Amino acid sequence: MPELPEVETTRRGIEPHILGRQISAVVVREHRLRWPVDNNLSERLVGGSFLKARRRAKYLLLDSETGTLMVHLGMSGSLRVMTREEPPMFHDHIDIHFDGGLCLRYNDPRRFGSFHWLQSDDHPLLNHLGPEPLLDNFDGAWLYNKSRGRRSSVKQFLMDGKIVVGVGNIYANEALFMAGIRPDRAAGRVALSRYEALAQAVKRKLKG
């Protein structure tokens, strides 16, 4: 499954190729992703352009003049920039064509990803997300305060997107090991000093 660093790498990789280019066509070969793809996606995008590429948790947010295309890669999805003359493969479900012959192509063998059209960032999939782990508002004190009274394991707690976004199974295991915390210890029984070490370990692991 693409984790937060991989999604951020995707954002940085596609950004210089797609921003400011006029969208000339949208081809949806498969509407049946995790949620059905908007039937009006072509009407919403064609003629406009993406002005900004953002990331919130594992969601890519491509802002246009009229709204935002929110993309989640699911368990097996990927976005690639190529020429639109390149023939699609079996699991290439969505193409966004740009003037000049470029194409942003979405491939997803398991079809657990999603494409949503937003008029604002007020969306059920975004509203209850915790802080970004690489920003200053995520630290040991935040984890400590949120953990009080919790009996679930500290690993489950750390992987809860309402607590902090983007810490998947592998990153949680490695960060807990670096901080010297047993993953099965109750989250409410971890001391502040340990959470301070854990927050720093999460940041180090996600930065690679």
N, C-alpha and C positions, 0 to 999 in steps of 0.2 A: 504494500500500500504506500503511495506517495506520502511522505511525512512533510512537516512544515518546511524544513530546509530544501527539500526537492521542489515543493510548490513555489517557494521563493526563487529558486533557481530558474524555474519555468517562467515566472513573471519577468525576471531580469532578462531572460533569453529572448522572449517574444517582444518585449517592450520597444526596443529600437526599430523593429521591423514593421510594426503595425500602427504606431501612434501617428496621427495626422494624415493617414492615407484614406482616401475615399473608398468606402465599401461598395463594391459593384454587384455582388450577388451573394446569396446565402443558400447553400444546398444542404438539406436535411434528408439523409438517406434512411435514418432510423429515428423515429420519434420516441420509441419506448426505452428510455433510460430509467434511472431510478424514479424520476417523475417525468410525465410526458413533456416533451419539448413544445414550447409555445407555437401554435400553428401560425401565428402572425410574426414570427421572429424575422423573416425576410423583410416584411413591411416596416418593422421597427428599425432595422439596421441599414438597409440599402439606401445609398445617397448620403449617409452620414459618415462619421469617422470616430475612432476612439481617441479621446483627448488625454486619458490618464489610465495607467494600469496599476491597480492597488492589490494588496492582499490583506484579508482578515481571517485569521486562523488558517485553515486549509482552503479557503475560498478565494478565487481570483475575481476581482471586480474591475471590469473594463468599462470605464465611463465614457459615454457619448454625449452629444448635445441634448438628447431627449430622454436619457435614462441610463441604466447600468446593466450590462450583461454579467451575471454572476455564474461562475463556472466552478464546479467541484469535480475533481478527477476521480473520485471514488477509490476503488481498490486497484484498478488496472488502467486508468485513463492516462492519456498523454496529449499534449498539444505540440504540433510541429509546424514550423514555417517552411514552405516549399513553393515551387512554381505550380500553378494550377494545372499545367499540362501533365503533371505526374499522375498516372492512373491511380485511383483509390484502391486500397487493399480491402480485404473482407470486412474488417472491423473498423474501417474509417467511416464514422457515422455522420459527421457534420463538417462542412467546409465553409469558411468565410473568405470570399474573394475580394481582393483589393485592386484598385487601378495600378497598372504596371506589371500585372501578371503574378503577384504574390498570392499565396493562399495560406490561411491558418487552418490546419486540419486536426480534428479531434478523433482520436482512436481509443476504443474502449472495448476490449474483448468481453468483459463481464457485464458491461452496461450498468454499473452501479454509480456512475457519475451523474451529473445533472447540469442543465442549463436553465437559468431562471432570468426573467426580465424584471428589473426593479425600477420603480419610480423614485425610490429613496432607500436609504440603508435601514429603514424600519421594516424588518422582515423577520418572521418567526425563526428562521435558521440563524439569524445574526443577533437577535435581541438579547439573548441570555448568555452570550459568550463571556468568558473571563478575560483578563488582561493578556496582552501579547507578552510572551516570556522574555523577549529581548529588550523590552522597554523598562524605564526606571520604576514604573508603578508596580512592577512585579518584583518582590523581594521576600526575604525570610519572614518579615513581620506580617506581610499579607498572608502567607501560607499558615503561619502560626495562628493568626486570628480566625481564619476560616476553618481551621481544623479543630477548634475547641469543641469538645463534646462528641466528636465523631468516632464511631467504633469500627468503621470500615478500615481496610488496610491502607497504609500510606501510599502504596502503589496505585490502588484504585482511586484514591483521593487525588493524586498527582495527575492521573489520566482523565479526570473529570473536566470537560471543556468549560464548565461553569466556574471552575476554580482557576484554571490557566489553560490557554489554548495550545494545541499543537504538540503536546508531549505524548507521543505514542509509546507502545509497549517497549521497544528496544531502547529508546531514549530514557524512559522512566527507569528501566533496569540499570542502565549504565550510570545515570545520575545518582540513584540511590546507593549504588556500590561506591561511587566516588565520595559520597557524603557519609559513608559508614552507617547506613540505616538499613535495617532488615525490611524487605518489601512487604512482609506480612504483619509488621507491627501496626497496631491501631494508630490511625492518624492523630487522634486526640491525645496520645501518650508520647508524642515526639516533642522534644524541647525546642525552645526558640533558637538556641545556638545551632542545633541540628538542621532546623529549617533554613537558617541563614546559609549554612554550608550547602544545603540542597538547592536553594535558589541559584547560587553561584555555579553549582555543578550543571544544572539545567542550561544555564546560559552558555557555559563552555561547550557542552556537548552539542547544542544546536548551532553554535557558531562554527563547529567543526575544527 
